[in-house]
Amino acid sequence: MSEVRVGLVIEDDQDIRELVRVVLSQAGFDVHTASTGSAGVTSARELNPDVITLDLGLPDIDGFEVARQIRKSSDAYIIMLTARAEELDTLMGLEAGGDDYLTKPFRPRELRARVEAMMRRPRASSDSKNVAEEVDPEMSHNGLAVSAGSRTAVLNGTELKLTRTEFDLLLALLETGRIVRTKADLARRLRNEPYDVGSYVSDADERAVEVHMGNLRKKLGDSIQAPRWLETVRGVGYRLAPASSN
């Protein structure tokens, strides 16, 4: 029997909290709920959930700070749920450690589809068999060592603390090297779709990729002007920077 997947709903609105709980329960999760940010941080630490839905407008701690605190101890997928119309808020949520976001009101079917797409992506080495079979599970580039099997990235002897989304983006570029991956390609990769499928990718999806790539670049200590790992191809997307001769 497969291990039970755990979901955590951090939401102060009782109606929405119950709606999300039902959606995740129907998707096969053992669902726990929290109505405040502080309770959500504690639950995330104790439960080690696979997926967290996080309201940005919580009564005690805002969702940005909750995400930052959760990221100190958890690699759960975090889906931000926000009623705010400003795009800046959602991008800030991704910078704080979120993987994806939905704007309220949202369709329950869309939430379930996002969650199920995330769960098709590998979480740990035992779940990475398919990826490891397709590419060399251990790759290196300009001093950065990446293992697809154990999902680790080590730079100068130190393991980087990457979110699952950041790791997936890094792996996607390592897989294709100097071939440019468009933002739409990478957005589909995060949805676990073949990048040549041609499914719809919104401007918001592409901007989310930009934010995640920016976070990844910061953790690598990479430079936009003289990149060692992540090269931006203006107006197109991203590719792996040239191999260093050093």
Stockholm file with secondary structure:
# STOCKHOLM 1.0

chainA/1-246         MSEVRVGLVIEDDQDIRELVRVVLSQAGFDVHTASTGSAGVTSARELNPDVITLDLGLPDIDGFEVARQIRKSSDAYIIMLTARAEELDTLMGLEAGGDDYLTKPFRPRELRARVEAMMRRPRASSDSKNVAEEVDPEMSHNGLAVSAGSRTAVLNGTELKLTRTEFDLLLALLETGRIVRTKADLARRLRNEPYDVGSYVSDADERAVEVHMGNLRKKLGDSIQAPRWLETVRGVGYRLAPASSN
#=GR chainA/1-246 SS CCCCEEEEEECSCHHHHHHHHHHHHHTTEEEEEESSHHHHHHHHHHHCCSEEEEESCCSSSCHHHHHHHHHTTCCCEEEEEECCCCHHHHHHHHHTTCSEEEESSCCHHHHHHHHHHHHTSCCSGGGCHHHHHHSCSEEEETTEEEETTTTEEEETTEECCCCHHHHHHHHHHHHHTTSCEEHHHHHHHHTTCCTTSCCCCCHHHHHHHHHHHHHHHHHHTCCSSSCSSEEEETTTEEEECCCCCC
#=GC SS_cons         CCCCEEEEEECSCHHHHHHHHHHHHHTTEEEEEESSHHHHHHHHHHHCCSEEEEESCCSSSCHHHHHHHHHTTCCCEEEEEECCCCHHHHHHHHHTTCSEEEESSCCHHHHHHHHHHHHTSCCSGGGCHHHHHHSCSEEEETTEEEETTTTEEEETTEECCCCHHHHHHHHHHHHHTTSCEEHHHHHHHHTTCCTTSCCCCCHHHHHHHHHHHHHHHHHHTCCSSSCSSEEEETTTEEEECCCCCC
//
